[in-house]
């Protein structure tokens, strides 16, 4: 017997039922018709990190320990992100698992079956003591250990004051050449902090394109289009290099230049922390499907909200994230024989509320392929 568990973050049953009755979601409706649909009670509070951890553990917040996006230290009342708790010891500060209950994928392996978990919230940092194949989801930090902060390079005064994006002023170096510096991760050593950076140079080709040199690599960017995933090397010591990945987008050329760099993210095989398990699994995924964004929330809603990118550019980013994750999921389903395979799917719009008819195109195109594929594969 095959059992498929599909998890859709921010899935509103009322809206789904309305669209289903209108015949706009035929693939999902097919499962309703065969008795695969029922409304479930939600966790309290009904937030992403609380709900997914409750599903994974079968416990309420009192059992697994995640009550909100933000927790506080009861001794000092200092707030911290519930998905990124840390522990300090004489050897330094490290990230620790955010929940304290046993999960369904852990229990599966205890019973001798394989378990694969793709982008499930609260699965960072990796736990190598558990024989679970896992790529972490929501809660995975950027390479600086933060929630994810992008950088906007601007030759003009830039937009109004930004709260959650770093702004770097570009210096003019010629008629069509601009220069700046991208701040990278830092490293503490012998009581001091070594800050890394990469030189950035932008050479305009014309009104619609530019060559961007960042560190030891150069890429040609078309205005309004995202670059591929780029891997960069930051020098944080004499012999120490930290690798990070990001995507770039040139949003303005003349009369002012603006270049947005997504948050610097973990390179799986060169992570400063335990990113995924086992190492061979993430290496195989990376080599088979190419580089992918690793931030817990790779859909850069902050860049959109701060006005660094346009709606269409945001949707292009979301679609590319969805596409590569779809490929990875399908490849794992091809290899699946027994055990459990869990995959968390967020809405393509990156919206934290319910979806409506405006999302119909994304849903029907984004889900029809692998939903229809699953129907054919499971009946074979």
Secondary structure per residue as TSV (DSSP state, phi and psi in degrees):
chain	resnum	aa	ss	phi	psi
A	1	X	-	360.0	135.2
A	2	X	-	-105.9	134.4
A	3	X	-	-123.3	127.0
A	4	X	-	-112.2	123.7
A	5	X	-	-110.8	114.6
A	6	X	-	-105.6	127.2
A	7	X	E	-112.7	120.4
A	8	X	E	-116.4	111.3
A	9	X	T	-66.9	141.1
A	10	X	T	62.9	30.0
A	11	X	-	-83.8	114.0
A	12	X	-	-93.8	115.1
A	13	X	H	-63.6	-32.7
A	14	X	H	-64.4	-45.4
A	15	X	H	-67.9	-41.4
A	16	X	H	-59.6	-45.6
A	17	X	H	-63.6	-36.5
A	18	X	H	-65.7	-45.0
A	19	X	H	-67.8	-36.2
A	20	X	H	-64.7	-42.6
A	21	X	H	-63.3	-27.2
A	22	X	T	-85.3	-1.0
A	23	X	T	76.2	21.2
A	24	X	S	-92.5	-8.8
A	25	X	-	-129.4	67.4
A	26	X	H	-62.4	-36.2
A	27	X	H	-71.0	-44.4
A	28	X	H	-67.8	-36.5
A	29	X	H	-63.2	-31.2
A	30	X	H	-58.9	-37.8
A	31	X	H	-74.5	-28.6
A	32	X	H	-63.7	-42.1
A	33	X	H	-66.9	-24.2
A	34	X	T	-98.2	13.6
A	35	X	T	86.8	23.4
A	36	X	-	-102.4	27.1
A	37	X	-	-135.0	136.5
A	38	X	-	-159.5	147.4
A	39	X	-	-77.4	141.3
A	40	X	-	-117.8	151.3
A	41	X	-	-72.6	148.9
A	42	X	-	-103.8	161.7
A	43	X	-	-70.2	161.7
A	44	X	S	-121.8	113.6
A	45	X	S	-78.7	153.9
A	46	X	-	-81.0	65.6
A	47	X	-	-109.6	157.6
A	48	X	H	-52.1	-57.9
A	49	X	H	-66.7	-29.8
A	50	X	H	-73.3	-47.6
A	51	X	H	-64.5	-47.7
A	52	X	H	-65.3	-36.1
A	53	X	H	-70.8	-33.9
A	54	X	H	-65.7	-40.4
A	55	X	H	-63.6	-43.3
A	56	X	H	-68.6	-32.6
A	57	X	H	-105.6	-18.4
A	58	X	S	73.2	15.4
A	59	X	-	-117.8	157.8
A	60	X	-	-84.6	175.4
A	61	X	H	-54.0	-32.9
A	62	X	H	-65.5	-24.2
A	63	X	H	-88.7	-37.4
A	64	X	H	-101.3	-18.8
A	65	X	-	95.8	5.2
A	66	X	-	-109.6	114.5
A	67	X	-	-109.7	-17.9
A	68	X	S	-168.7	174.1
A	69	X	S	-68.1	-33.6
A	70	X	E	-119.2	130.1
A	71	X	E	-110.6	175.0
A	72	X	E	-136.1	147.1
A	73	X	-	-73.5	117.8
A	74	X	T	-62.8	-21.3
A	75	X	T	-81.0	-34.5
A	76	X	T	-120.9	-9.5
A	77	X	-	65.0	16.7
A	78	X	-	-74.7	127.2
A	79	X	E	-78.2	151.0
A	80	X	E	-151.3	158.6
A	81	X	E	-72.0	127.3
A	82	X	T	-62.5	-28.4
A	83	X	T	-86.3	-5.7
A	84	X	S	-131.5	56.5
A	85	X	-	-72.3	152.1
A	86	X	E	-127.0	162.8
A	87	X	E	-135.2	129.8
A	88	X	E	-104.5	134.2
A	89	X	E	-138.8	176.4
A	90	X	T	-58.2	-18.9
A	91	X	T	-92.4	1.2
A	92	X	E	120.0	-170.7
A	93	X	E	-106.0	134.0
A	94	X	E	-136.2	157.5
A	95	X	E	-78.3	146.2
A	96	X	-	-127.4	157.9
A	97	X	-	-56.5	136.7
A	98	X	S	-80.9	-14.2
A	99	X	-	-119.6	164.9
A	100	X	-	-126.0	9.2
A	101	X	S	-108.0	159.7
A	102	X	-	-76.5	139.7
A	103	X	-	-98.2	165.9
A	104	X	H	-65.6	-33.2
A	105	X	H	-74.5	-31.4
A	106	X	H	-67.1	-43.2
A	107	X	H	-64.2	-35.3
A	108	X	H	-60.0	-45.7
A	109	X	H	-69.5	-30.4
A	110	X	H	-64.1	-28.0
A	111	X	T	-90.5	7.3
A	112	X	T	91.3	11.3
A	113	X	-	-108.5	152.0
A	114	X	-	-74.5	152.8
A	115	X	E	-138.0	132.7
A	116	X	E	-125.4	130.2
A	117	X	E	-127.2	120.1
A	118	X	E	-112.4	114.9
A	119	X	E	58.4	32.9
A	120	X	E	-74.9	134.2
A	121	X	T	-59.4	149.9
A	122	X	T	68.1	24.6
A	123	X	-	-104.1	9.8
A	124	X	-	-105.7	139.1
A	125	X	S	-77.2	162.4
A	126	X	-	-63.9	152.1
A	127	X	-	-118.6	91.6
A	128	X	T	-63.3	-16.2
A	129	X	T	-73.7	-12.9
A	130	X	S	-102.7	131.0
A	131	X	-	-79.5	54.9
A	132	X	-	-114.1	131.1
A	133	X	E	-82.1	119.9
A	134	X	E	-145.0	136.6
A	135	X	E	-112.3	123.1
A	136	X	E	-72.8	156.2
A	137	X	-	-117.4	-136.4
A	138	X	T	-51.3	128.8
A	139	X	T	113.0	-14.0
A	140	X	-	-73.5	124.9
A	141	X	-	-82.1	174.2
A	142	X	-	-79.3	-178.2
A	143	X	T	-70.8	-12.3
A	144	X	T	-92.7	1.9
A	145	X	S	81.8	17.5
A	146	X	S	-110.3	176.5
A	147	X	S	-66.8	-23.6
A	148	X	-	129.2	104.5
A	149	X	-	-124.1	120.1
A	150	X	E	-86.1	176.3
A	151	X	E	-130.5	131.4
A	152	X	E	-109.9	119.7
A	153	X	E	-94.4	129.2
A	154	X	E	-140.5	133.6
A	155	X	S	-85.1	-16.4
A	156	X	S	-100.3	-166.2
A	157	X	S	-67.6	-13.1
A	158	X	-	80.4	176.9
A	159	X	S	-69.2	178.6
A	160	X	S	-57.4	164.1
A	161	X	-	-48.3	126.6
A	162	X	-	-100.0	139.8
A	163	X	S	-95.5	-33.9
A	164	X	S	-122.0	17.8
A	165	X	E	-133.5	134.3
A	166	X	E	-76.4	136.0
A	167	X	E	-113.6	128.0
A	168	X	E	-119.8	127.1
A	169	X	E	-78.0	129.1
A	170	X	-	-86.0	134.0
A	171	X	E	-96.1	136.9
A	172	X	E	-79.7	130.8
A	173	X	-	-117.9	9.3
A	174	X	S	166.2	-167.6
A	175	X	S	-60.2	-47.4
A	176	X	S	-129.8	31.0
A	177	X	E	-123.9	136.0
A	178	X	E	-134.1	150.9
A	179	X	E	-137.6	150.9
A	180	X	E	-160.7	-168.8
A	181	X	E	-140.1	132.0
A	182	X	E	-98.8	115.8
A	183	X	E	-70.8	131.0
A	184	X	E	-108.3	-165.1
A	185	X	E	-70.4	159.3
A	186	X	E	-114.6	164.0
A	187	X	E	-142.4	129.8
A	188	X	E	-87.5	132.9
A	189	X	E	-149.0	122.1
A	190	X	T	53.7	44.1
A	191	X	T	82.8	-5.3
A	192	X	E	-117.3	162.5
A	193	X	E	-113.6	124.7
A	194	X	E	-96.6	116.6
A	195	X	E	-97.2	133.4
A	196	X	E	-103.5	161.2
A	197	X	E	-161.2	157.1
A	198	X	E	-122.2	137.0
A	199	X	E	-70.5	138.7
A	200	X	E	-120.8	130.1
A	201	X	E	-131.1	130.0
A	202	X	E	-115.4	120.5
A	203	X	E	-114.7	111.9
A	204	X	E	-69.7	133.1
A	205	X	E	-89.3	-46.9
A	206	X	E	-159.1	-163.8
A	207	X	T	-67.8	-16.2
A	208	X	T	-118.4	7.2
A	209	X	E	-158.7	165.3
A	210	X	E	-160.5	154.6
A	211	X	E	-94.4	130.1
A	212	X	E	-119.1	118.0
A	213	X	E	-100.2	126.7
A	214	X	E	-135.6	106.7
A	215	X	T	68.6	-126.2
A	216	X	T	-99.4	15.4
A	217	X	E	-133.8	151.9
A	218	X	E	-127.5	137.9
A	219	X	E	-133.5	143.4
A	220	X	E	-92.6	126.5
A	221	X	E	-111.3	137.7
A	222	X	E	-96.8	130.9
A	223	X	T	-52.7	127.2
A	224	X	T	87.2	-1.9
A	225	X	-	-116.4	139.9
A	226	X	B	-73.0	145.1
A	227	X	-	-74.9	165.8
A	228	X	-	-63.7	173.2
A	229	X	-	-69.2	121.6
A	230	X	E	-106.3	137.8
A	231	X	E	-103.7	125.6
A	232	X	E	-117.5	155.7
A	233	X	E	-119.6	123.3
A	234	X	E	-109.2	131.4
A	235	X	E	-89.8	116.7
A	236	X	-	-116.5	10.2
A	237	X	S	-175.6	175.0
A	238	X	S	-56.2	-42.9
A	239	X	S	-122.1	11.4
A	240	X	-	-110.2	127.6
A	241	X	E	-123.1	136.9
A	242	X	E	-113.6	126.4
A	243	X	E	-90.6	144.2
A	244	X	E	-145.1	156.2
A	245	X	E	-125.3	155.5
A	246	X	E	-164.2	167.8
A	247	X	-	-121.9	146.9
A	248	X	E	-116.8	153.8
A	249	X	E	-147.2	128.6
A	250	X	E	-89.2	113.5
A	251	X	E	-101.4	-24.6
A	252	X	E	-141.2	148.0
A	253	X	-	-123.2	-60.5
A	254	X	S	-132.7	139.8
A	255	X	S	-80.9	-11.7
A	256	X	S	-120.1	146.9
A	257	X	-	-103.8	134.8
A	258	X	E	-137.6	130.7
A	259	X	E	-128.2	125.2
A	260	X	E	-105.2	133.3
A	261	X	E	-114.8	122.5
A	262	X	-	-62.0	165.0
A	263	X	-	-51.9	139.7
A	264	X	-	-71.4	124.6
A	265	X	E	-118.1	165.3
A	266	X	E	-67.8	134.0
A	267	X	-	-90.1	116.5
A	268	X	G	-50.5	-45.6
A	269	X	G	-81.1	-5.9
A	270	X	G	-130.8	37.3
A	271	X	-	-78.7	139.4
A	272	X	S	-72.0	-12.4
A	273	X	S	-127.5	172.3
A	274	X	-	-74.1	107.8
A	275	X	-	-89.9	-52.7
A	276	X	S	-144.8	165.0
A	277	X	B	-136.6	150.0
A	278	X	S	-75.2	171.3
A	279	X	H	-59.9	-39.1
A	280	X	H	-63.4	-31.7
A	281	X	H	-68.0	-51.6
A	282	X	H	-67.6	-33.0
A	283	X	H	-63.7	-40.9
A	284	X	H	-66.7	-41.5
A	285	X	H	-63.5	-44.6
A	286	X	H	-63.1	-45.5
A	287	X	H	-71.5	-30.7
A	288	X	H	-79.8	-35.2
A	289	X	H	-115.9	-5.4
A	290	X	-	88.0	172.3
A	291	X	-	-59.2	143.9
A	292	X	-	-140.1	154.7
A	293	X	-	-68.1	139.7
A	294	X	-	-113.9	-6.4
A	295	X	S	-60.2	146.3
A	296	X	T	-56.7	-34.4
A	297	X	T	-125.4	83.7
A	298	X	-	-72.1	-18.8
A	299	X	S	-72.1	108.6
A	300	X	-	-77.8	73.8
A	301	X	H	-65.1	-30.0
A	302	X	H	-63.2	-43.7
A	303	X	H	-60.9	-37.6
A	304	X	H	-67.4	-48.4
A	305	X	H	-64.7	-32.5
A	306	X	T	-85.6	-0.9
A	307	X	T	80.8	16.1
A	308	X	S	-79.4	-27.6
A	309	X	S	-133.3	157.1
A	310	X	-	-86.1	167.3
A	311	X	H	-55.5	-45.9
A	312	X	H	-65.0	-35.1
A	313	X	H	-71.0	-35.8
A	314	X	H	-64.1	-45.1
A	315	X	H	-65.9	-34.9
A	316	X	H	-62.3	-41.1
A	317	X	H	-64.0	-45.7
A	318	X	H	-59.4	-43.1
A	319	X	H	-65.1	-38.0
A	320	X	H	-68.8	-37.3
A	321	X	H	-63.1	-45.2
A	322	X	H	-61.8	-42.6
A	323	X	H	-63.0	-47.4
A	324	X	H	-71.3	-33.2
A	325	X	H	-70.2	-32.4
A	326	X	H	-63.6	-42.9
A	327	X	H	-62.7	-42.2
A	328	X	H	-64.7	-43.0
A	329	X	H	-60.6	-47.5
A	330	X	H	-62.7	-37.6
A	331	X	H	-66.3	-35.0
A	332	X	H	-71.6	-35.6
A	333	X	H	-65.8	-34.6
A	334	X	H	-61.4	-33.6
A	335	X	H	-92.7	-4.7
A	336	X	-	-77.7	126.0
A	337	X	-	-121.0	-38.7
A	338	X	S	-157.3	169.5
A	339	X	S	94.7	-141.7
A	340	X	E	-138.1	138.2
A	341	X	E	-128.9	115.6
A	342	X	E	-116.6	137.2
A	343	X	E	-144.2	126.2
A	344	X	E	-91.4	130.8
A	345	X	E	-121.3	118.9
A	346	X	-	-96.7	160.2
A	347	X	-	-63.1	142.1
A	348	X	T	-62.4	-24.5
A	349	X	T	-79.4	-11.1
A	350	X	-	71.8	16.7
A	351	X	-	-83.9	139.1
A	352	X	S	-93.8	4.0
A	353	X	S	-114.0	-166.7
A	354	X	-	-73.3	162.3
A	355	X	-	-100.6	164.2
A	356	X	-	-136.9	-163.9
A	357	X	G	-61.3	-23.3
A	358	X	G	-64.7	-23.8
A	359	X	G	-90.6	-0.7
A	360	X	H	-57.4	-43.8
A	361	X	H	-61.1	-42.4
A	362	X	H	-65.4	-39.1
A	363	X	H	-70.0	-45.6
A	364	X	H	-69.4	-32.8
A	365	X	H	-84.9	-36.6
A	366	X	H	-76.0	-31.3
A	367	X	H	-103.7	-21.3
A	368	X	H	-64.2	-37.3
A	369	X	H	-60.3	-58.7
A	370	X	H	-81.0	-22.3
A	371	X	H	-67.8	-45.4
A	372	X	H	-66.0	-37.8
A	373	X	H	-62.1	-43.1
A	374	X	H	-60.6	-40.9
A	375	X	H	-60.9	-41.7
A	376	X	H	-70.0	-42.1
A	377	X	H	-68.0	-43.0
A	378	X	H	-71.4	-21.2
A	379	X	T	-94.0	-4.3
A	380	X	-	-72.8	360.0
